[in-house]
Each structure stands twice: as structure tokens, then as C-alpha cells.
Amino acid sequence: MNTFDLTLDLDKRGLVQVVPIRQGDKSGTTIRATITDHGVAASTSGLTARFQMRLPNGTEYYRKAASLSGNVATVALDEAQAASVAGRTDVAYFQLLQGSTVVASTESFTVVVLPDALADATVPESYDSAIQDAIDNLSEAVEQLPSTVEDVLADHPEW
């Protein structure tokens, strides 16, 4: 499991941080963000946290509730949804909520969704041909085998 520890400020002026994830992983990435407010621990009493990101295609988003302990928000990503589109997004952040109202959000960070080697891939024709040749050879060998034990014994009376 990959865990990325970030420090994200509510003033949104920090350095851009990068979290890589891969399509095909299953709950393989955890993001743990220490939330600060102008460099000091953010006050989160009575608040909840949520992770939010726009997918690399720019038209869909992923959102998931995060646990909040003190000023540290933690989320385990569901890559089936968060990594459904390969590419890069610079719109990923945590929100602090009071009830259903967003009180504040952190600065954004970058999520790079790496493609799965098998996604949208096809098996090369030469591979398919080699498998078909092996199946044909096996079928031919099976056809040449005697059909019954009696046939084998008739051919080898010494057994």
C-alpha cells in the first residue's frame, strides 16, 4: 500500500505536491494530509473532512469522505473510481465541512493517474496465432491416441 503524507494549507499558496496512482490497483493508495491554516495546525473541532478531485478528463469528479483526527485528514482511494481516467489533474484537495456546508478547503495538489498496462490493450496477433497453433497441434496429437484401453493393450500384448 502506498501512503502519501502531505501538508496542505487553507491559504492555498503552498508548493504543488504530486500523488501518483495506477489504474487497476484496488485501495492501494492512502493520502494523509496534515491541514494547516497559514502554517499552524488548523482548528477542526466539530468538522468533518472530504476528499475531492476532478478526473483528468475535466468533466467528471471523484469524492469520498475522509477520516479526521485533529488536523489530519486521511482517505483511502477507490482506484476503480478515482483512477477511471488516465492522465493528470491539478484539482485535488480536502474540504472541511460543518454538517453539509463546506467551511474551508485546502490548497490543491496534483494527482497523476498512470494507465494500467492491460486497460484497452489487445493481445498481438502473433500471440493469438501461437496459441491457436498449439491448440491445433494438441488436438492432432489427441486424435492420434488410441481411443480405448483395449486398443492400447491390443497394440502391446506384453503389458
VEXKOL-916461 format. One record per residue (C-alpha): x, y, z; residue number from 1; residue in three letters. Coordinates in steps of 0.001 Angstrom, whole numbers, plus 524288, in hexadecimal, padded with zeros to 5 digits. Example, Ala and Ser with C-alpha at 12.3 -4.5 7.8 and 13.67 -1.06 7.14 Angstrom:
<vexvos>
8300C;7EE6C;81E78;1;ALA
83566;7FBDC;81BE4;2;SER
</vexvos>
This chain:
<vexvos>
80000;80000;80000;1;MET
804B5;80D96;7FCB6;2;ASN
802AC;8183F;806C8;3;THR
80551;82641;80320;4;PHE
8072F;8300D;80E1A;5;ASP
8041D;83DED;809F3;6;LEU
80355;84AD8;810FA;7;THR
7F87F;85309;80B2C;8;LEU
7F57F;860EA;80F3F;9;ASP
7E867;867C7;80F28;10;LEU
7EEF1;87400;80986;11;ASP
7F164;86CA4;7FCB2;12;LYS
7FEF1;8723B;7FA04;13;ARG
8078F;86656;7FC39;14;GLY
81018;85E65;7F34A;15;LEU
80982;85507;7EA06;16;VAL
80A6F;84718;7EF08;17;GLN
80875;83B08;7E67C;18;VAL
80192;82E36;7E989;19;VAL
802BA;82377;7DF33;20;PRO
7F851;818CF;7DE88;21;ILE
7F694;80DA9;7D4E6;22;ARG
7EAA7;80896;7CDF2;23;GLN
7E80F;7FA8C;7D1C7;24;GLY
7EC90;7FBF8;7DFE5;25;ASP
7E29F;7F931;7EA69;26;LYS
7E2EE;8020C;7F662;27;SER
7F191;8030E;7F45C;28;GLY
7F31B;81171;7F78D;29;THR
7F0E0;818C1;80435;30;THR
7F254;8276E;8051C;31;ILE
7F4E1;82D08;81296;32;ARG
7F46D;83BD6;812F1;33;ALA
7F87B;84452;81E39;34;THR
7EFE7;85051;81CD3;35;ILE
7F580;85D5F;820D9;36;THR
7F03D;86B2C;820F4;37;ASP
7FADE;874B8;81D11;38;HIS
8052F;86B48;821E3;39;GLY
7FF27;86760;82F05;40;VAL
7F684;85BC3;83212;41;ALA
7E8D7;85E6D;82D06;42;ALA
7DDBC;85E3B;836DD;43;SER
7D4C0;85314;832DD;44;THR
7CC4F;851A8;83F08;45;SER
7BE6E;84DC8;83B2D;46;GLY
7C20C;84C24;82CD7;47;LEU
7C2BA;84098;82390;48;THR
7CB73;83ED2;817B9;49;ALA
7C979;83AC0;809B9;50;ARG
7D309;8383F;7FEA8;51;PHE
7CF77;83D6F;7F15B;52;GLN
7D616;83D19;7E419;53;MET
7D2A8;83FF6;7D612;54;ARG
7D61D;834AB;7CD2A;55;LEU
7E036;8370D;7C27B;56;PRO
7D5A8;837DA;7B7FC;57;ASN
7D11B;84480;7BE92;58;GLY
7C2AE;840F1;7BE5B;59;THR
7C13B;836DC;7C935;60;GLU
7C4FE;836FD;7D777;61;TYR
7C7F1;82DB8;7E2B0;62;TYR
7C3CE;830B1;7F091;63;ARG
7C562;828B1;7FCF8;64;LYS
7C39F;82B1A;80B7B;65;ALA
7D078;82BE5;812CB;66;ALA
7D338;82902;820FD;67;SER
7D778;834A3;82917;68;LEU
7DFDB;83368;83545;69;SER
7E425;8407F;83A88;70;GLY
7E8D0;847B3;82E7D;71;ASN
7EC6B;83B70;826B0;72;VAL
7E302;836DF;81C1A;73;ALA
7E4CC;82926;816A4;74;THR
7DE6F;822C7;80AD3;75;VAL
7E08C;81589;80460;76;ALA
7DDC5;8171D;7F5F2;77;LEU
7D4F5;80E2D;7EE3B;78;ASP
7DD17;80D76;7E1CA;79;GLU
7D1E0;80772;7DA18;80;ALA
7CB94;814E2;7DAE8;81;GLN
7D6BC;81E5E;7DDB5;82;ALA
7DF6D;81865;7D32B;83;ALA
7D4DF;815BD;7C92A;84;SER
7DB1D;81FAE;7BFEA;85;VAL
7E9D8;81FC9;7BD6C;86;ALA
7F0D3;82CD0;7BD51;87;GLY
7F3DE;83811;7C66A;88;ARG
7EB49;840DA;7CE8A;89;THR
7EF7C;84C97;7D67D;90;ASP
7E23D;84D63;7DD3B;91;VAL
7E2FD;8447B;7E922;92;ALA
7E0DD;84973;7F6FC;93;TYR
7DA4C;8473C;80411;94;PHE
7CE56;84E6B;808D1;95;GLN
7CAA1;85121;816EB;96;LEU
7BC0E;85080;81939;97;LEU
7B2B2;8542B;823ED;98;GLN
7A711;84B90;82137;99;GLY
7A567;84C67;81289;100;SER
7AB31;85A18;8117C;101;THR
7B91B;85BB3;80C8F;102;VAL
7C021;86458;81669;103;VAL
7CD89;86425;80FF4;104;ALA
7D5C9;85CDD;80617;105;SER
7E444;85A4C;80544;106;THR
7ED78;85E10;7FA96;107;GLU
7ED1F;854F4;7EEEA;108;SER
7F6EA;84A73;7EBC8;109;PHE
7F975;842B6;7DF6F;110;THR
7F4EB;834C9;7DD31;111;VAL
7FB29;82D62;7D1F3;112;VAL
7F311;821AB;7CDBF;113;VAL
7FC2B;817DC;7C759;114;LEU
7F5F9;80EB2;7BD6E;115;PRO
7F48B;8002E;7BFBF;116;ASP
7FC92;7F84A;7B5FC;117;ALA
7F0B8;7EFC8;7B33E;118;LEU
7E671;7FA69;7B20D;119;ALA
7E197;7FBC1;7A41A;120;ASP
7ECC9;7F31C;79F81;121;ALA
7EB58;7E830;795B7;122;THR
7F346;7DBD1;7949C;123;VAL
7FC6C;7DC4F;788DC;124;PRO
7F851;7D40E;77D2A;125;GLU
804FF;7CC5A;77DE1;126;SER
8018F;7C846;78BC9;127;TYR
7F3F4;7C3F2;787B0;128;ASP
7F9D5;7BC44;77C49;129;SER
80394;7B553;78510;130;ALA
7F8C9;7B149;78E65;131;ILE
7F044;7AC6B;78331;132;GLN
7FBB3;7A4AA;77D86;133;ASP
7FDEF;79E3B;78ACF;134;ALA
7EF77;79AC8;78BED;135;ILE
7EF6E;79504;77E29;136;ASP
7FBB3;78CED;78104;137;ASN
7F5CF;787EC;78DB1;138;LEU
7E90E;7846D;786F9;139;SER
7F06D;77CED;77C73;140;GLU
7F84C;77586;786BF;141;ALA
7EBE8;771F8;78E20;142;VAL
7E5B1;76CD6;78191;143;GLU
7F162;763D7;77F81;144;GLN
7F01F;75DE0;78D12;145;LEU
7E968;750B0;78DE4;146;PRO
7DB41;7528B;7915F;147;SER
7DA47;74821;79C03;148;THR
7E28E;74084;7A586;149;VAL
7DF54;73433;79DD9;150;GLU
7E594;73A3D;791B5;151;ASP
7F1FF;73D1D;79961;152;VAL
7F276;72F5C;79EE9;153;LEU
7F023;72975;79171;154;ALA
7FBDB;730FC;78C58;155;ASP
80427;72CAC;7980D;156;HIS
80083;71EC0;79C20;157;PRO
80C72;71E3C;7A4F4;158;GLU
805DD;7278E;7AE70;159;TRP
</vexvos>
